[in-house]
Amino acid sequence: MFHNSTGTGLGGQHTPTSNTGPPHDNMFHNSTGIHVWGSQHTPTSNTGPPHDNTFRNSTGKYMYVEASGGTAGDTARLISAPLNMENNICLNFNYHMYGTQVGILNVYTKQRGNNNTLGEAIFSRSDFQGDHWKFSELALPKREGFLQIVFETVRGSGAYGDIAIDDVGIITDACVRLSGGNTSAEGRVEVLHYGEWGTVCNDRWGDEDAQVVCRQLGYRYARPVSSQRSFGRGGGHIWMDQLACTGNESRLADCPHNGWADHDCAHDEDASVSCYDYTGCDEYRASGRTASGVYTMFFYPDRIGVYCDMDTAEGGWTVIQRRQDGSVPFNRNWEEYKLGFGDKKGEFWLGNEMIHFLTNFKKHQLRIDMEDWGGNKRFAMYSTFRVSGESDGYRLHLSGYSGDAGDSMTGPNSNNGYRFSTVDRDNDIHPSLHCSQKRGQGGWWYVRCGNSYLNGRYLVNCGNSCPGEQGVMWYKWRGWTYSLKSVSMKIRPYY
């Protein structure tokens, strides 16, 4: 059931018991007639939630838009009763967007009686968000007059992408917002208390505190505090200091702290966070998407296209590198390796910055699949794979070899623990050679120089007579003078 902060039911149609309840709730009314009740998976190929968010069983109800009828672009709206905005308040709700070609969920605020516009957009999500309920908390600043909240769903292009909402509520204390950032997912942390917004001091501010803020706002992840930038000085109250969150709390107000307004800080110590959400190849695979290809990977508010390998070793792999025909040159500079290059459907490097980002918010394993010119195939697996940030030279952290290709990355002359080098950035430890320039001109974690150069020159079928240490080389399988026909590097989270 929908509910507000006092527990009052906010339904959407007649109550389940013999239609004895009202035809619509007192807070929201259905402006188009296509929001309907659900209690388990919706009729369309199980693309709705398996249960409501409140009770999490078949007795609870939620509202959803069925995707199997109508056409792409059709809209449905739930519009609230007028809300008195003389005080600062927050809107909380849960949403579920699952399936293929899912549409859009928008939330607007509009002045009461203004029927010519939907008002100000305060929230928007689109496409696949995973088979789970997701939470959002939105600040509604005080202003004169009355506002109405509009939930709008826009039908996607497929018949298997339902959108559901549940547990809509108004909160008047201890909600949070982010201010001063370029998006709603980053900024200075501010907390609502006694109707007024105030900041949080960064004394003892750590990753666990940032994680709680992001969770309260509906994001699943927070960037490490060490990588945060400042979002300017706040004003007014400093509400919280000396926070000691464990990282498991649902709300920042649940964390131990000095007490409201008990601090010894100035506003140049205001805490900040950058939050993000993630939908990756592993989640697509878990949802039943079994075709390999380019998928949209969401790091809300950003999204990128990635190639998902859904076939190899149970699928769910994000491909970070592929060599197969020499169509894309890999003798690139530092900035190109940082940002990535090539064609996701062909040869490419995903980009060191994205590889760093992926491998630092979840634990990942690495798999390397190789093929020689005779059609023979081998693979190497590493149970842990992580790349540090640019300030550390995208240093490689790798361990736990298994496979049948031989260990060319953590055995003798190991790449583990060394920084990335390119033709214009020499980070190897060779006393006299610039390995990237002299060993195939590709970017790699060179040592002195190493036993693997998977980004070296693409040399066509030269057998064991290729120029030494110049090609796409994996020493432990085919030696120094053999350049492989194809190779792909792919990563997948593990838990």
N, C-alpha and C positions, 0 to 999 in steps of 0.2 A: 504494500500500500504506500501511497505518497504520505508523508507526514511532515509537519513543521516542527520547530524546536520544542514545542510544548506537547507534542505527541498527538495532536488532533489529526484525524484521518483526512487525507486529500485524495479522494478517489478520482475517477474520470467518467464513470457511467453509473447506471443502477448498481447498487450493492449486490453481492452474489446471492443473497437470500431473497428469493421470490420477488425481485424488483421492488422491494419495499423502501429502498433508499432513494435519494434524489436522482434525477436524470443526469446531472453533472455536479461537480463539487462547487464549493462556495469560493474557492480561490482561483481555479482554472476552469475555463469553459472551452469546449472543443469547437473551433471555428469552422472546421471543414467536414467533420464527421468521419474521418478515416483513421483517427487514433482509436485503438480498441484494446480491450483487456487481454492480457496473457498471463499464464501461470507456469507453463513449462515451455519447452522448445516450441516455437511458432510453427504453423503448418508447412512453411516453405523449406523443406529439406533441412530442418533443424538449424536454421541460421539465427534464430532468436536465442535469448538466454535460456539456460536449462531450468532456471528458477528466478524468483524475484530477489532483490538485493536485501530486503529486510529480514524475512524469515528463512530464506534460502531453502525452501521446500515447496511442494506443490500446493500448499494452502495459501501462499502469498500471491499478490497480484502486482503487475506492472503495466505500464502503457506502452504500446508499440505501434509502429506503422508497418503494415504488411507490404512486402515488395513485389509480390507475385502478380498484382493487378496494376492497371494504370500505365502511364508512360514516364520515361525519364524526364525529370524536371517538375513533376507534380509536387505540390507543396501541401503540407498539413500544419496547422498551427494550434497550439494551446495558449490561451491568453488569460492572464491572472486577473483577479479583481483588483481594483486600485489599492495601492500601498501608500500610506502616509510616509513621506520621506523627510520628515523633520529631524530624524536622527540617522546617523551612519548605521547601516546594516549590511549583512552579507547573505548571499544566496548560495545554498548548497543543493546539489543533486547528484544522482548517479546515472550513467548512461552506458549503453551496450550497443556496439556497432560491429557486426560480424557477418561474414559471407563474402560474396564476390560482387564487384562493381557496386559497393555500398555508396549511398548518397551522402548528404551533408546534414549535420545537426547544427543549427544556429540558435543563439539566444540573444534577444534584444530587450532593451528597456525603452518605453515610449511614454510620453505624457498622456494622462487620462483624457479621453475624448478626442485625441488626434488620430483620426482614422485614415489619414492620407499617407502615412508613412509607418514603417515598422519600427522606426526609432534608431537608437544607437546600438550597434553590434558590440556585444561584450564577450562573446564566446563563439567559436566555430571549430568543428572537427569534421573531417571527411574521410571516406574510404574505410578500409579494414582496420579495426582497433583491437582485435583479439577476442577470444571467446571468454570474456570475463567482464564483470561490471567495473566501470572506472568512475572515479569520484572527481568532482570539481567544486571549488569554492571561489566565489566571485564577489568582490567588494562593490557595494552600491552606495556611493557617497550621498550625504544628505543634501537636499535642495528644497526649494519651495514647491509646494503642490504635491500631487499624487502621481505615482508612476505605475505602469503595468508591465509585467514581464511576459515576453512572448517566446515560447519554444516553437521553433520552426524546423520541420524536417523536409528535405528535398530529396525526392526519390532518385536513386541512381539508375544506371543503364541496365542493370541485371535484375533477374527475378529472385536472386538468392542473397539479398542483403538487407535484412530488417534492422530497424533502429528502435531502440527501447529506452525509456526513461523511468526512473523510480526515485523514491525518497527525496522529494523536493521540499526544502525547508528554508526558513528565514532564521538567521542567527544574529543576535544582538551584542554578543560579547566574545572576546578571545579568538576571533577569526584573524587571518593574516592576509596581507597583500604585499606585492613587490612594486617599488616605485623607482623611477629614474632610469630604467633600462630601455632598450630598443624594442623589446617584446614583452608580453605579459609573463614570460617564463624566466625573466632575470630582473634583478634590481635590489634595492635597499629593502631590508625586511622591516615591515611595519605591522603592529599588532593593535587591534581594536579593544579598548578597555574603558569602561564607563562612558561609552559613546564617543570617545575621542581616539584618534590614531596616534600612535607613538612608535619610536624606534626601539631597536634591541642593541645593546652594547656588545662589541666583539671580544670582550674579555673572555678567555677560555672557549671562544667560538670555534667549533670543530666540525668535522664531516658528519658526525652523528646529529648535531643540531641542524645542519643544513638539510640532511635527509628528512628530518621530521617536518621542516617547513615545506619542502617540496611535496611530501606525502599529503600534508594537509591541503595543499593547493591542487592535488589531483595528479601530480607527476610521480613517476615511480623512481626517478633517479635524480641525484644532485651531483654537479661537478665537484671535484675535490676543492676544499676550501683554499688549499695552497695555490690554486690556479685562478682564484676569484680576482676580479678587478673591483675598484671602488665605483659606486654609483652616486657619489655626491653626498653632501651633508643633508640630513633631515632637519626638521624643525619641531618645536613643541616638546611634548613629553618624551622622556626616555623611560620606557615602561619596564624593561627587563635587563638584568645583568647577571653575570656568572651562571649562565645556563649550563646544565650538566645532563643533557639528554643521553639516553642509552642508544637511541636510533630506532627503537621499536615503538615509541609513542605515536598515537594517532594525531595529537594536537600539540603545538608548542607549549600551551598553557599547562599541559600535563607533566612537563619536564621540571625537575628541581631548579630553582633560581633564588635570588636574594629576597624576592618579594616585590610586589608591584611598586614601581617608582623608587626602589631602593638601589641606588647606583652611585658610582664615583666617576662617571664618564662624561665626555663632551660629544657633540655630534660628529666630530671627525673620527670617532670610533664606532660609527654605525655599522652593524653587520650587513652582509649582502650574500646573495646566493644566485646561482644559475641552475635552473631545473631543466629537465628534459624527459620525454617519454620515448619509448622504444618499441618498435614492431619490426622484427628481423626475420631472417630466413628460417630460423628454428621455430618461431611462432607460426609462420605460414605453414610449415610442414606439419606441426602439431594440429593445425586446424583442418588438415585434410588436403592441402594444396600440394599435389604430387608431381606437377610438371616443372622440370628445370627451365629456367629462363630469367629474364630481367624482372625484378619486383621492385616496388617502391618500399624502401626502408624508411620508417618514420623515426625521427628524433625531434618530436615536436618542440619548437615550432619549425624545424627544418625537415626536409625529406630529400633523399637521394635515390638514384636507381642503382641497384646492385644485382649481380648475377647470383641466383640461388641454385646450387646443385642439389636437387632433390632425389638423385639416383644413387650416389656413392654412399656406401656404408650407412644406410637408413636415412640419408638426406639431411636437409636442414643446414647445409654448409653455405657460408658466404665466401665466394671466390674473391681473393685479393690480388691474384696475378694469373695470367695465362699467356703462354707462348705456343703457337701452333703452325704458323706459316711465314713468319718474318715480315708480315705486312705493316707492323708498327715498330719503328726504331726505338730502342731502349737506351741509347746513348744520350740521356737527358740530364738536365742540370738539377741542382738541389730543389729549386722552387717547383719544377715540374714533378719530381718525385714526391714532394710534399703534398701537392694538390691532386696528383693522379693524372693519368693520360690514357688514350686509346679508346677502344670500342668494347663495351661490356659484353657484347655478343661475339667478340673476336679476341684480339690480343689487347691486354691492358694491364696497368698497375693501378690499384684502387686509390692509392695515396697514403703517404705516411701519417698525415694528420688524422685521417679517418681510421686507419689501422690502430693508431695510438688510442683514439677515442673509444673504439670498439673493445679493445683488449684491456682497458683500464676501468671499465665499469662492470664488466663481468669476466669471470675466469674463462679463458678460451684454450682450446686445443688446436693444433695445426696438423693438417694432412697435406702431403705433397705427392701428387700422382705424376708419373713419368712414363714416357714411351720412347723407345729407340727406333731407328730407321728400319729395323726388321720386324716391327710390330710387337716386340716384347714389352711387357709392362711391369713396373715395380712401384712401390709406394713407401713413403717414410711417414711415420706418425710421431708427434711430440705431444705429450700429455699436458704440458703447460706452455703457453706462448703469450708473451706480452711485449709491447714496444713502448718505451717511455716517450716523453714529449720532446719537442724540438729543442728546448733549452738543454736537454741532456743528449742531443744528437740522435734522437730516435734509437736509443740503445736497445739491443735485443736481450730478452730474458727468455730462455728456452731450456727445456729439460724433458726427460722421460721418453727416450726414443723407443719405438717398436716399428716393425715392418720388415720388408725383404729387399730394400734398396741399399742397405748399409747406412751407417750414421755418418754423414758428411758435415753435420752442423754442430754437434756437441761432443764428438769424439776428439781425437788429436787435432790440433790446430782449430779448436772450437770457435765458432762465431758467437757463442753465448757470452754476454757481458760486454760486447763491443758495439761501437757506434756506427751509424750508417754513413757511407761515403758515396759521393758522386764525382763526375769528372771535374766539377768546379769546387768540391769540398773534400779535402783529404783528412779523414778521421781515423785512418788505419794506424797500426803501430809498426809498420815496416820501416826500418831505419833509413832506407834509401829510395824506395819505390812509392809512387802514388798508385795504389793498386787499381783503383777504378780506371785511371787512364791507361794503365799498362795491361790490365787483365780483362779485356772485353768491353770496356768503356760503359758498363752498366752500373747502376746504383746497387749497393749491397752492403752487408755487414762484414766488411773485409777485416781480416786480422793481420796476417803477414804473408800471403794475402788470403789463403784459405783453401778448403777442399770442396767448396760449392760456389758456383757463379750462375745462378739461374736467370739472371738478367743480362748475361753476356751477349755477344754477337750471335745472330741466328745464322748458322753455317749449314748449308744444305748437303746432307748425305755424303759427308767426306770421310765416313768410317772412322778408323783409328788413325787417320792421317791428317786430321784437322790441326790448324795451328795450336800449339800447346797453351792451355789455360786462356783461351780466347772465346770459346763458344758457350752454349748453354750446358754447363758442366756439373756433373755429380760424380765426384772422384770415386767414391766407394762402390759405385756400380760399374761405370764404363771408363773410368780413368781420366787422366789429364787431357788427352788428345781426342776425345769423342764429344761431339756436340749433339745433344738430344733432339729428337724430332718434335716432341711436345712435352709440356709440363704445366701443371696448374697447382697453385697454392690456395688452400681454402681453410677457413677457420669456423669453429662452432663452439658455442658456450657449453660448459659442463657445470654440474651442480654438486 
